[in-house]
């Protein structure tokens, strides 16, 4: 059973967005006829400054759908993906979301690979009442609970991620830290958190510097940080932005320990950064650990195997940490639909049932850890999740 990805161009608010629909083809399509599809909107940053995150999300959701449909779907119901590129822009994110909900009548949405756009879409999830998954790590994405009744984020929180970085730094004997972050919600929220949390670890913050997402050189900011004499630099940047920091640090011959957030947890970071990334620490999940390095009895082994197998079948490679949260979203959607068995032809009722089903998920073993959703916690992992990796000889290894 194969999948066919058809694409079409849709004009929204004067901008052209890429939209596509994934459906079963060949004999599989005939087999599924008569069974309404599970329609999932995919609203991702396929182009623009956040594309490094959004492209992974799109590929991950597609890999899941292909594997799901190859097994005959759920009781014969296939997944149909409707894909829109928000071009990394807030206004097109909102326009795309409205289109998916109002015109395409999707049952759920998987969107927004970054904090900034996750926060943009949050109020519309409650207004339009559609179960929505976002990847943004900021606490505000899913809190306060009464403002986040329709949005879920099965991802490590910024605070948890930052604590992992600080704990690792303290373990290495670090006394003073400085922060280098991208100048948007992802970086600035981390900067504010650092000043509050660092003292708990006996660490002194010597300085903070921020740079624009489109920057091509950050040596000036790095030089200013180095002048404050930190023992370690905490980096909060995503994809190419994180690579830029590593390269510029090498060019300045900076020997200070560098601890990256999950924004650097993908193979492109090493590929594009080359030797500049060696010795850098990166917080990540088991999605970055080779399956061969885990025992079949390890927690998360089966989740990692399913993830790796689907990605290799679809892309010829594994999906790294950037594809993890969208994959987790698809897995949780499938679990909720299986539990509630909604009538998919009654879209509004189905959306409500799916939302309730997600909120009721308990003891779900995912790539990020054990997930327990509740009305008060739409992350499901509390303050846990993640582990520190060290790049050594061009490879991710578990940090000592």
Phi, psi and omega in degrees: 000126184244167175243148177241126178260110177261138181240148175215158180262134180235132180260121180234125176056035179085355180250150178266123178247146177274126176235148180211163179226127177262128177217164176291150178231170177064217182297329180297324180295316179298321180295326184273348181300140183097344176251115181297143181282159169275107186268118181240124176278135179242108184246099190229163178273081182280340176221169179094188189293339181255016185299330181300330177273313185295324179296319176300316181300315179299314181295323182292315178297320179294318178299319179296313182298319179298314181294319180298311182289330179296337179268008179094010180073204178249106185054035179089353177275116179275162171273134172243124179260134172243114192253133176229134175269117179273001177057022179067021184247134181302314184294323179284336174294314180294316180297317179295321179297315179299320180296314180300319183283309188276322184265316184271348176055047179290157179275335181200164180231137170246120189214172160057093181281355184230160182300313185305313182280334174297320179289326178298319186277341187309307183298333181284336177295321180284322180295318185264352173058060177230127178300126188225137176251135176229160184256347184306134187275346184300142180302325183295343179298325183235018177216156352297155185306325183288346176263356187233035185293341183242005182241138183232150181216087180282060185223154176299134180288160177300319181297315179298318179298315180296319178298323178298318178297314183291322178297317179294319179297316179299318179300329180275003178091011180290139178246326183236137180230155174227156182243135175241117185222156175286144187275066170212188185304324182300313182278317186289325177295320177298322179298317179293319179297321184301316182296333180276320189271325186309317180301333179297336181258010181070026183253143177256132178271118183269341180175163175224144177221143179234152179221157182286150182299331181269007182299147177245359179203128180233022181296326179298315180294318178297321179296320178296321178294316181299328179296341179273358175059054175282154173277339181208149176249125177266122184250128174238094180206161186243135172053237183302331179294318178293321178298319179300317179299314181297316181295314181294326177296320177294318180297329178271002180059036178285125181256359180299143177299141181236127180242113181267152172283184178295350178296348178252008186274067172206160186293336178297331180300315178285318181300313184277331181273338178058223184295342180295337182271345182299132181088353177281145175261144180223126174279138187205195176233184180293350177298339180267356182267128178301137181304325181295341181275356180249150175270148180306335180272356180293142174302133179089354182301311182294322178295318179292322179296315179298317179297310182297315182298316182294317180294317180296320179295323184271324189236350181077015181201171178272168190264001178056191182281334182294332180269356188294308186295316175299323177296315178301321179299314180297320179296319180290323176299315180298319179295319180293318180293321178297322182287320187266334181047058182288157172282106186291345179282341177258087194300311183295320178294321180296318179302315181296318180295319179295317177303312180297323180295318179297315182297337182266003183290131179228148174052043178268118181276111179246186179289333182270353182131196179278127184254127176230097180283156176199167178301332182270342185224101179267015169263314177088356183237005178056228181260014182264192176093144175095159175207158182269131177247156177238133177274120184225122180055040176076019180221149173284131175228159177289127182293143179293000000 
